[in-house]
Amino acid sequence: MRWQDGGVLIYKILLPSEWAEFQAAGRFDGSPFDRDSGFIHCSSRAQLPGTAARVFGEQPQLVVIAIDACALGDAVRWEDAPGGSYPHVYTALPVEAVSGVHHVAGAARVDHQVPNE
């Protein structure tokens, strides 16, 4: 999705502990699943509810970050996966690329609590 200055936003769903570590380090190197995959799994805004339900369905609290994909340049690749083409990030996420932070009360609330930016 494009936002005000023409950038493209992609989204990463984090556990609150991962967000705290991200803030402390100034970067996010990925979850264990991301590291095993060789890239950081992200979603478009339209894909967020499905990703949240599929991967984080039992988590009571989530942090959804909006990321300026243009700030990551060629490190973002849209690749086919079950259910569509998803943005995969082949570098650590710098905190400077985060353009929005949304604290969400569980996967079922993602679509209601994350705006279409």
N, C-alpha and C positions, 0 to 999 in steps of 0.2 A: 504494500500500500504506500502511496506517496503522501508525504506530509507537507506542511506549509512551505518549507524552503526548497522543495523538489526532491528531497532525499527519499529513500526507500526504507521503511521500517520492517524489521523482522523481530521475532519475539523468542525469548528463552524463558522457560518455566524453571524456577529454582525452589528448593526447600529453603526455609528461613535461615538455617545454618549455613547453607551454601552462599546465600546473599551476604551474610555477615562476614564470611571468609573473603568473598569477592571485594567487599568494601575495604576490609583490612589490608588486603594484598594489592588493591588497585587493579586487579585483573582476575579473570576466571579462566582456568586451564581446562575446565570441563569436569563433569561428574565421572565416576568410575565407568559408567556405560559409554559416555562420550569418548573417554580415553581409549577404551577397548575398541571402539568403532574407528578411531583415528581422526575424528572431527567432532565439533560441537553441534549437536542436534538443535535446530531451531524450527520455528513455524511461521507461516504468514498469519495475519490476524484471523482470516477465515478458518485456518486449520487449528487455532488455539483450543476451542472447546473439545474437539475430538482428541487432540494430543493430551490435554489435561485429564480427560476421562480415562483414556487408555493407559496412561503411564502413571498418573498421580491420583487415581480415583479414591484411594483410601486416606490420602493426606489431609489433615484438618486445616492446614495453613499453607499457602503458596505465595511466592513472590514472582510476578511476571514482569520481566524487564523488556522495554522496547529498545531496540538497537538500531542505530543509523547504519544500515548496510553499506552505504557509500563510504563511510569512514573506514571500513574494513577492506575496501577495494576488491582485488581479485581473490582474496581469501574466502569470499562467499561464493558458493557454487550451488545453483539450483539443480538438484539431482532427483531422479525418479526413485521412489520408494513405494511400498504398498500404500495406496490411498492418494497418490499424487506426486507432485514435484515439490520437494522440501528444500529450504535453505540450509546448507551445511557450511559450517565455518571451520576453515583449516588454519586457524591461528588462535592464540589466547584472546579472549575478549577484554579490551581495555575499558576501564571505567569511563573514560572520556567518550566512548561510543554509545553509552547508555543515555537515551533521551527521555525515558520515562520509567517510573517504578510503581507497580501496582500490587498492594498487599491484598490478597484474596482469601476469603474464608472457604477454602476447599474448591475442588475441581468443578463442581456443579455451578459455582458462582462466577467462573472465569468469563463467560460470555456477557454477564450482566455488569461485572465490575471493571472490565478492561475496555476503555473507550475505543471507538474506531478513530484512531488518530490520523 
